[in-house]
Amino acid sequence: MQSRMVVFGALGLSAWLVAVTAAAQSPGLPAVIDAPGAAVALTVHAEGAQIYACQPDAAGALRWAFREPIATLLQDGKTIGRHFAGPSWELENGGKIQGKVSARAPAPGAVSGDIPWLKLEAIAPATGPLAGMRFIQRIHTHGGALEGACQQAGELRAIAYSADYVFLR
């Protein structure tokens, strides 16, 4: 697979960062996932699936449990990376980061089946263009949720979802 690198001129990057910062810190962002003082460095769109496994809960009843995400990261309609278990994000230009959920909020105006918005703290040293990121926000989610009872332990189910991921310094 050929590696693609997003390159901006100095003025282009500045203008893009201002626009993305304004969009990501809009009044509609739930306070619990806000990151005051952090600056937006990158926003990408994800299309993929949330994978669930049928397994026993604490009481022994079989229920759907989240297992991992699998998604393609897109920018301007072009693939620039992937999102996978960890949760981790890996860019084709060498950037890689892993996060840990620190806060969640219901998707604003969510319909049944939309996964929540998240704030994740970066863990472990990030690499490449993602080095120095402190937080990742998952916003603008559609789909991806699966809850309730299931019939056969070990069964897997993929539920389509999309979201925007905002990487903050």
trRosetta pair geometry for C-beta under 8 A, 3 or more apart (Angstrom, degrees):
i j d omega theta_ij theta_ji phi_ij phi_ji
1 92 7.6 -107 125 -128 115 119
3 92 4.8 172 -144 161 71 100
3 93 6.5 121 175 -89 109 49
4 78 6.5 -108 133 150 169 129
4 79 7.5 122 27 86 137 68
4 80 6.2 -96 83 -111 114 69
4 92 5.3 50 43 90 70 144
4 93 7.2 -70 94 -57 47 91
5 92 7.5 -128 -70 100 54 95
5 93 4.4 100 -111 -105 79 120
6 75 6.4 -23 -80 94 145 150
6 80 6.5 -3 -33 -124 116 137
6 93 7.0 -101 18 -31 71 148
8 12 4.3 -146 -168 95 92 108
8 13 3.6 123 111 -63 139 88
8 16 6.4 -101 -125 15 151 141
9 12 4.3 87 50 9 81 109
9 13 6.9 -156 80 -8 37 86
10 13 6.2 -58 -149 35 24 107
10 14 6.6 22 156 -16 60 109
11 14 5.7 -56 -148 37 34 112
11 15 6.2 30 157 -16 68 108
12 15 6.0 -58 -148 39 28 107
12 16 6.1 27 156 -19 65 110
13 16 5.7 -57 -145 38 30 111
13 17 6.2 30 158 -20 66 106
14 17 5.9 -55 -147 35 28 109
14 18 6.6 28 155 -19 63 105
15 18 5.8 -54 -151 34 32 111
15 19 6.5 28 154 -15 65 108
16 19 5.8 -59 -151 39 31 109
16 20 6.1 25 156 -14 68 111
17 20 5.8 -57 -139 42 29 107
17 21 5.9 33 160 -23 66 108
17 39 7.6 17 -176 169 118 106
17 40 6.4 166 -157 88 75 91
17 41 7.5 -13 -121 -122 108 33
18 21 5.9 -54 -144 35 25 111
18 22 6.5 25 157 -18 61 107
19 22 6.0 -57 -152 35 28 110
19 23 6.5 22 154 -15 64 109
20 23 5.7 -58 -147 39 33 109
20 24 6.0 24 159 -14 70 111
20 40 4.9 -149 118 126 103 142
20 42 7.9 -39 163 -145 164 14
20 43 4.9 -169 -151 -1 122 126
20 166 7.6 163 170 -130 105 102
21 24 6.1 -60 -139 42 27 104
21 25 6.0 -5 170 9 65 115
21 39 6.6 -33 -106 -158 124 70
21 40 4.4 -169 -89 29 68 120
22 25 6.6 -73 -136 52 20 89
22 26 7.1 56 154 -72 57 78
23 26 6.0 -19 -165 -38 33 112
23 43 7.5 -19 82 -57 123 172
24 29 7.1 51 163 -76 51 141
24 40 4.9 132 38 -85 149 140
24 43 6.4 -154 -65 -82 121 129
24 137 6.9 131 -163 58 111 142
24 139 7.3 161 -136 21 75 155
24 166 4.6 121 -129 -130 135 154
24 168 7.9 -178 141 -75 151 108
25 29 6.3 -66 -141 7 34 150
25 34 7.4 75 -131 -138 80 98
25 40 7.4 -132 -26 -33 100 119
26 29 5.8 125 63 -21 63 94
28 108 5.9 -100 -177 15 103 171
29 33 6.6 -116 178 80 91 95
29 34 5.5 106 125 -83 119 88
29 137 7.8 -13 -145 -170 120 155
29 139 7.1 -48 -114 -111 89 140
30 33 5.3 61 75 21 94 98
30 34 7.3 -144 97 -31 45 84
30 105 3.7 -174 75 177 165 173
30 108 7.1 -177 -49 -56 99 101
30 117 6.3 146 22 73 121 137
31 34 5.3 -40 -148 4 39 122
32 103 4.7 -163 154 176 92 132
32 104 7.5 -19 119 69 129 23
32 105 5.1 146 61 -64 118 112
32 119 7.1 -150 130 2 67 129
33 103 5.2 -166 -87 100 64 116
33 104 7.3 36 -73 -120 113 19
33 105 5.3 -109 -18 3 115 118
33 117 5.5 -109 -4 126 168 107
33 118 6.5 149 -122 148 130 15
33 119 3.8 -180 -143 -42 73 105
33 137 5.7 107 159 -132 112 105
33 139 7.7 160 118 -77 146 95
34 119 7.6 -47 27 -85 19 140
35 38 3.8 -16 127 26 115 135
35 119 6.6 160 -59 -144 97 123
35 134 7.3 152 -171 96 139 110
35 135 4.6 -161 -100 47 154 165
35 137 7.0 -132 -12 -53 118 115
35 168 5.2 131 83 99 153 166
38 134 5.8 -131 -117 63 122 123
38 135 5.6 -20 -139 28 170 123
38 168 3.8 52 151 161 126 127
38 169 6.3 165 -162 73 79 40
39 168 6.4 151 71 -157 31 79
39 169 5.1 -16 59 53 90 98
40 43 6.5 -3 -174 -45 121 99
40 166 5.8 -56 -127 -172 103 107
40 167 7.4 97 -157 74 60 51
40 168 5.7 -46 -94 -100 44 78
41 132 7.9 125 -73 94 164 102
41 133 6.4 -121 40 -96 142 93
41 167 5.2 -60 64 103 98 95
41 168 6.5 150 5 -119 89 23
41 169 5.1 87 -46 -28 123 100
42 129 7.3 82 -52 139 147 115
42 130 7.6 -73 29 -96 145 77
42 166 7.6 166 90 -155 50 44
42 167 4.3 8 57 45 93 118
43 164 6.0 5 -175 179 101 110
43 165 7.1 168 -151 85 53 47
43 166 5.0 -12 -103 -105 88 72
43 167 7.4 -157 -73 18 40 73
44 73 4.5 14 153 -170 143 103
44 74 6.5 141 -176 61 88 39
44 75 5.4 -66 -120 -65 83 94
44 80 6.5 -125 -125 63 129 123
44 81 7.2 -21 -160 46 167 113
44 89 8.0 144 50 -160 142 135
44 164 7.1 166 85 -155 36 64
44 165 5.3 -10 60 57 86 95
44 167 7.9 32 3 -13 97 106
45 73 7.3 137 73 -160 42 54
45 74 4.7 -36 71 67 95 96
45 75 7.1 152 20 -81 84 45
45 162 6.9 0 180 -173 94 102
45 163 7.6 170 -156 91 55 36
45 164 5.5 -37 -101 -101 62 73
45 165 8.0 171 -96 17 15 74
46 71 4.1 37 -177 151 108 143
46 72 6.9 155 -150 74 61 42
46 73 5.6 -29 -94 -98 78 61
46 74 7.2 165 -89 16 27 83
46 83 5.4 -9 -127 7 137 142
46 161 7.8 10 110 109 102 89
46 162 6.3 169 89 -153 62 54
46 163 5.1 -6 54 60 108 79
46 164 7.3 172 12 -97 81 22
46 165 5.9 56 -25 -15 119 108
47 71 6.1 154 75 -157 27 93
47 72 5.5 -17 62 56 83 94
47 74 6.5 23 4 -8 103 127
47 161 8.0 -177 -146 94 40 48
47 162 5.1 -9 -101 -105 66 94
48 69 6.4 86 99 175 134 87
48 70 5.1 -155 179 102 127 55
48 71 2.7 -131 2 -99 142 66
48 72 5.9 152 -66 7 100 62
48 83 6.7 -151 12 61 156 104
48 160 7.6 -172 116 -143 25 57
48 161 6.5 -16 74 61 63 80
48 162 7.8 126 22 -91 55 52
49 69 7.4 170 91 -154 45 57
49 70 5.5 0 57 59 85 93
49 71 7.2 179 23 -74 42 74
49 144 7.5 166 -159 -114 39 76
49 158 3.9 10 172 -175 149 101
49 159 6.0 137 -158 63 84 34
49 160 5.5 -48 -97 -93 79 41
49 161 6.5 120 -123 16 27 83
50 66 6.5 -48 174 -133 110 96
50 68 8.0 -177 -158 98 53 32
50 69 5.6 -33 -106 -102 63 75
50 115 6.3 132 -51 -63 156 144
50 144 4.1 84 -6 -162 129 88
50 145 7.3 24 61 -70 152 28
50 146 7.2 -173 96 6 113 101
50 158 7.4 149 70 -156 38 55
50 159 5.1 -23 58 62 90 95
50 161 5.3 45 -19 -6 99 137
51 66 7.8 95 81 -163 52 57
51 67 4.6 -61 107 66 94 111
51 68 5.0 -1 51 61 116 72
51 69 7.1 -177 11 -93 83 20
51 70 6.3 51 -29 -3 115 105
51 156 6.2 -12 -171 -168 99 108
51 157 7.4 157 -154 81 54 41
51 158 5.4 -24 -99 -99 73 73
51 159 8.0 177 -83 19 25 71
52 64 4.4 14 167 -173 138 103
52 65 6.4 147 -160 68 82 33
52 66 5.9 -52 -103 -99 78 38
52 67 5.9 157 -121 -1 20 95
52 146 4.7 -106 -17 71 160 134
52 156 7.0 150 81 -156 48 56
52 157 5.0 -17 61 61 99 90
52 158 7.9 179 20 -82 73 27
52 159 6.7 31 -5 -6 113 110
53 64 7.5 142 71 -152 29 57
53 65 5.6 -31 65 64 79 89
53 67 4.6 85 -15 -63 102 127
53 154 6.9 -28 -167 -140 100 24
53 155 7.2 148 -157 79 54 44
53 156 5.6 -26 -99 -99 68 71
54 62 5.5 19 177 -177 97 109
54 63 7.5 170 -147 83 61 19
54 64 6.2 -39 -93 -93 61 57
54 65 7.7 131 -118 16 14 82
54 150 3.6 -124 -119 105 113 146
54 151 7.0 -41 -149 50 158 43
54 152 5.9 84 86 78 154 49
54 153 5.6 -139 111 -115 96 28
54 154 6.4 -30 65 37 92 27
54 155 4.2 27 12 50 128 91
54 156 7.7 -122 1 -65 80 29
54 157 7.7 71 -41 -7 91 103
55 62 6.9 -179 102 -140 9 69
55 63 7.1 -37 69 61 57 64
55 65 5.0 -39 42 15 111 131
55 153 6.0 70 -110 -141 46 85
55 154 7.6 81 -81 -56 76 40
56 60 5.1 -23 -163 -146 122 37
56 61 6.7 128 -146 62 69 24
56 62 5.9 -48 -87 -86 55 54
56 63 7.6 69 -153 19 20 80
56 153 6.8 -11 -33 -104 82 119
57 60 7.1 -48 63 19 62 16
57 61 5.3 -11 34 61 105 80
57 62 7.8 163 -7 -115 80 8
57 63 4.7 31 -44 16 112 129
57 65 7.7 163 -85 -67 76 113
61 149 6.7 -68 162 -114 110 98
62 149 6.2 74 88 -162 78 75
62 150 5.0 -100 140 68 106 77
62 151 6.8 123 102 -97 149 4
62 152 7.5 92 -164 12 159 7
62 153 5.9 -119 -114 -70 119 75
63 147 7.8 -15 -173 -168 100 58
63 148 6.9 -161 -143 121 79 20
63 149 6.0 -60 -99 -104 62 43
63 150 6.4 116 -146 9 13 92
64 146 4.8 -91 148 125 159 102
64 147 6.1 -151 60 -127 117 20
64 148 6.3 30 11 58 111 56
64 149 7.9 90 -13 139 81 3
64 150 5.3 109 -59 -40 75 122
64 157 6.9 -48 -126 43 121 126
67 85 7.8 -48 142 -99 70 115
67 156 7.2 -45 12 -129 158 98
68 84 6.7 10 172 -177 117 62
68 85 3.8 -40 -132 -82 127 96
68 87 8.0 156 -148 -97 70 74
69 83 5.5 -27 113 125 122 104
69 84 6.6 -151 86 -125 73 22
69 85 7.2 165 41 -70 59 47
69 87 6.2 29 28 -123 119 110
69 161 7.8 -71 -134 58 104 131
70 82 7.9 -21 -163 -173 61 106
70 83 7.4 156 -153 87 18 71
70 84 5.9 28 -108 -111 61 76
70 158 7.6 -43 43 -132 119 118
71 82 6.8 154 85 -161 51 62
71 83 4.2 -1 58 53 102 109
71 84 7.7 -158 31 -63 64 53
71 161 7.5 -64 -88 78 124 92
71 163 7.8 -41 -134 38 168 96
72 79 5.5 -59 -176 -121 115 102
72 81 7.8 147 -167 88 52 42
72 82 6.1 -39 -112 -106 45 71
72 83 7.8 -93 -19 18 6 84
73 79 7.1 94 72 -157 56 61
73 80 5.4 -71 107 69 99 80
73 81 3.9 -5 50 69 130 86
73 82 6.1 -134 1 -69 94 16
73 83 5.9 109 -56 -30 99 92
73 89 6.7 75 -63 -155 146 101
73 91 7.1 -72 79 -100 148 70
73 165 7.3 -55 -121 36 109 128
74 77 6.3 -1 -179 -127 119 14
74 78 6.5 146 -152 69 76 30
74 79 6.1 -46 -97 -93 72 43
74 80 6.7 124 -128 12 21 88
75 78 6.2 -33 68 60 65 83
75 80 4.9 10 14 -10 108 141
79 92 7.4 86 126 -34 83 135
80 91 5.8 -16 147 -146 89 88
80 92 5.7 -121 -169 16 47 106
80 93 7.5 -19 -170 -8 93 98
81 89 6.4 56 134 177 138 81
81 90 5.4 -173 -164 96 107 50
81 91 3.9 -65 -75 -108 135 45
81 92 5.6 -139 -77 -20 67 70
81 95 7.4 -53 -93 70 147 97
82 89 7.5 -180 93 -150 42 51
82 90 5.5 -5 57 58 82 94
83 87 6.9 2 -176 -174 94 101
83 88 7.2 170 -153 89 52 49
83 89 5.2 -17 -103 -102 78 76
83 90 8.0 176 -82 21 33 67
83 165 7.1 159 -86 -37 140 153
84 87 7.5 164 89 -151 32 60
84 88 5.6 -20 66 63 77 94
84 90 7.4 -10 19 8 108 109
85 88 6.9 11 88 17 38 98
86 98 4.6 -108 164 -132 128 100
86 99 7.4 87 117 37 99 57
87 98 7.0 152 87 -154 44 65
87 99 5.5 -23 74 57 96 91
87 101 7.9 71 12 -46 121 87
87 120 6.8 -82 62 -119 122 161
88 96 6.8 0 -176 -170 109 89
88 97 6.9 170 -151 89 66 42
88 98 4.6 -31 -97 -98 85 78
88 99 7.7 167 -90 13 38 70
89 95 7.7 -14 115 120 94 98
89 96 7.1 176 90 -145 55 46
89 97 5.4 -2 54 57 96 87
89 98 8.0 -179 19 -82 65 35
89 99 7.8 29 -3 -7 101 108
89 130 7.1 162 89 -106 108 158
89 136 7.2 163 -6 -121 138 152
89 165 6.7 175 -93 137 147 163
89 167 7.8 -130 76 -78 158 121
90 95 7.1 166 -155 94 41 60
90 96 4.7 3 -110 -106 78 89
91 94 6.7 -21 83 49 93 32
91 95 3.8 27 32 53 122 100
91 96 7.2 -140 21 -63 71 51
91 128 6.8 -136 60 98 114 141
91 129 6.4 -39 60 51 156 116
91 130 6.7 157 1 -32 122 114
93 128 6.3 158 112 175 79 141
93 129 6.0 32 96 -4 120 128
94 127 6.5 -96 153 129 82 106
94 128 3.6 157 110 -91 89 144
94 129 7.1 109 75 0 83 84
95 126 7.1 9 -166 169 81 103
95 127 6.2 177 -139 92 37 69
95 128 3.7 -121 -77 88 55 116
95 129 4.1 -60 -70 52 128 82
95 130 3.7 111 -172 -10 110 98
95 131 7.6 -125 -128 -17 86 67
96 126 6.5 -170 90 -156 51 67
96 127 4.8 18 43 43 88 106
96 128 6.7 80 5 24 66 110
96 130 6.3 -157 50 49 18 137
97 122 5.7 -56 -170 -132 116 106
97 126 3.9 -3 -97 -117 91 115
97 127 7.6 -158 -62 27 62 60
97 130 4.2 -120 -37 151 115 140
97 133 5.7 -18 -113 57 156 134
97 136 7.1 153 114 -55 133 130
97 167 7.3 122 37 -128 160 123
98 122 7.3 103 74 -157 49 62
98 123 5.4 -57 99 67 96 86
98 124 5.2 30 47 42 119 119
98 126 7.7 -166 18 -89 59 78
99 120 3.3 56 161 147 133 131
99 121 6.4 147 -156 70 82 32
99 122 5.7 -52 -98 -97 77 42
99 123 6.4 128 -131 10 24 86
99 135 8.0 69 -128 -156 124 40
99 136 4.8 -90 -75 31 155 126
100 120 6.0 147 63 -161 27 86
100 121 5.4 -25 59 59 87 86
100 123 5.0 55 -16 -27 109 131
101 104 6.5 6 -174 -52 121 101
101 118 5.6 -72 -126 -157 97 123
101 119 7.6 99 -156 76 59 49
101 120 5.4 -49 -90 -100 43 82
102 119 5.4 -59 66 103 93 93
102 120 6.3 135 6 -129 85 27
102 121 4.8 66 -35 -20 132 102
103 118 7.0 148 85 -160 56 53
103 119 4.2 14 54 44 100 112
104 116 4.5 56 -179 121 107 144
104 117 6.9 150 -158 80 59 50
104 118 5.2 -21 -103 -103 78 70
104 119 7.6 -145 -68 21 38 70
105 116 6.0 161 74 -173 32 106
105 117 4.9 -19 64 62 90 102
105 118 8.0 -175 23 -76 68 30
106 110 5.4 -117 168 11 92 139
106 116 5.6 -71 -103 -115 32 93
106 117 7.5 25 103 16 15 87
107 110 3.6 105 72 -79 95 112
107 114 4.3 -75 38 130 150 130
107 115 7.1 83 -37 83 122 38
107 116 6.1 -152 -34 -126 74 36
107 117 5.6 124 -93 -32 61 88
107 141 4.9 -114 -92 59 134 103
108 117 7.7 11 -11 -19 77 135
110 114 4.0 -138 -150 61 101 131
110 116 7.9 -43 -77 -98 159 53
110 141 7.6 3 -110 80 109 101
111 114 5.8 97 53 -18 62 111
112 145 7.7 -119 169 76 54 135
113 143 5.7 -22 143 -124 103 48
113 144 7.4 125 163 46 69 47
113 145 4.9 -172 -156 53 35 103
113 159 7.7 -144 -163 -180 94 132
114 141 5.2 126 -176 110 94 99
114 142 5.9 -48 -115 -125 100 31
114 143 6.4 -5 -101 -18 56 18
114 144 7.0 43 -151 43 36 92
114 145 6.2 10 64 -9 14 122
115 138 7.8 -34 110 133 114 135
115 141 4.9 -105 66 176 79 148
115 143 7.4 -3 -6 104 89 38
115 144 3.9 -45 -22 93 118 124
115 145 5.0 170 -72 -61 64 85
115 161 6.0 7 4 -131 123 146
115 163 7.4 -53 67 -68 116 130
116 141 7.1 70 103 34 9 158
117 137 7.1 4 178 -180 97 90
117 138 5.9 -174 -153 92 52 72
117 139 5.1 28 -133 -106 114 58
117 141 6.2 -157 -75 -4 63 116
118 136 7.9 11 105 104 102 84
118 137 6.8 173 88 -155 57 47
118 138 4.2 30 41 35 96 109
119 135 6.2 -24 -169 -164 88 119
119 136 7.8 149 -161 79 42 48
119 137 5.6 -17 -103 -104 65 77
120 135 6.6 142 76 -161 53 63
120 136 4.4 -14 61 60 108 95
120 137 7.5 -172 20 -79 75 29
120 138 7.3 56 -13 -16 109 97
121 134 7.1 -38 -148 166 70 65
121 135 6.1 -39 -107 -103 47 70
122 126 5.9 -47 -166 -40 132 120
122 133 5.1 137 -66 102 149 85
122 134 5.6 -129 18 -153 116 19
122 135 6.6 -107 -18 -65 87 22
122 136 6.8 104 -68 -19 79 94
125 131 7.2 6 176 -125 84 88
126 130 4.3 -105 170 117 128 93
126 131 4.9 -174 94 -95 89 41
126 132 7.0 -95 63 17 120 36
126 133 5.5 24 11 35 168 98
127 130 6.5 32 64 59 43 95
127 131 5.9 5 -143 -63 15 95
128 131 6.3 161 62 -19 24 96
130 133 5.2 -41 -175 -4 73 129
130 167 6.4 -91 -129 -159 89 152
132 169 5.5 4 134 -128 100 102
133 136 6.9 44 155 -61 131 82
133 167 4.9 -52 -128 -178 138 101
133 168 6.5 101 -156 69 83 36
133 169 6.0 -81 -109 -87 46 56
134 168 6.0 -54 58 102 86 84
134 169 6.1 80 2 -169 96 26
135 167 7.7 162 90 -156 53 41
135 168 4.4 -7 63 58 95 113
136 165 5.9 -10 -173 -170 104 100
136 166 6.9 152 -160 76 51 50
136 167 5.6 -16 -106 -102 79 63
136 168 7.3 -171 -80 18 30 81
137 165 7.1 158 78 -155 49 48
137 166 4.3 -6 53 53 102 104
137 168 7.0 50 -11 -16 99 118
138 141 6.5 44 147 -64 98 112
138 163 5.1 1 -169 166 93 143
138 164 7.5 149 -157 77 46 47
138 165 5.8 -19 -99 -99 65 73
139 163 6.8 134 67 -171 29 89
139 164 5.2 -30 71 67 82 98
139 165 8.0 153 24 -92 71 26
139 166 6.4 16 12 -7 117 114
140 162 7.8 -45 122 119 90 88
140 163 6.1 140 80 -150 71 52
140 164 4.5 41 44 9 122 107
141 144 6.4 -72 -175 28 111 136
141 161 6.6 -18 -162 -171 89 111
141 162 7.3 162 -148 86 44 51
141 163 4.5 -4 -97 -99 72 100
142 161 6.5 159 83 -156 55 61
142 162 4.9 3 51 52 102 92
142 163 7.4 -171 20 -68 63 59
143 159 6.3 -164 165 151 95 92
143 160 5.2 -18 145 98 154 72
143 161 4.3 -156 93 -101 92 60
143 162 6.7 62 39 12 109 69
144 159 5.4 124 -140 107 26 107
144 160 7.1 -89 -69 106 59 32
144 161 2.9 30 -64 -81 107 135
144 163 7.6 1 -30 -39 154 113
145 159 6.7 -103 53 126 21 157
146 157 6.1 164 -146 96 170 127
146 159 4.9 -174 -40 -39 112 147
150 155 6.2 -156 165 63 130 124
150 157 7.9 -151 -116 -10 133 130
151 155 7.1 34 65 2 75 154
152 155 4.5 88 78 -34 94 120
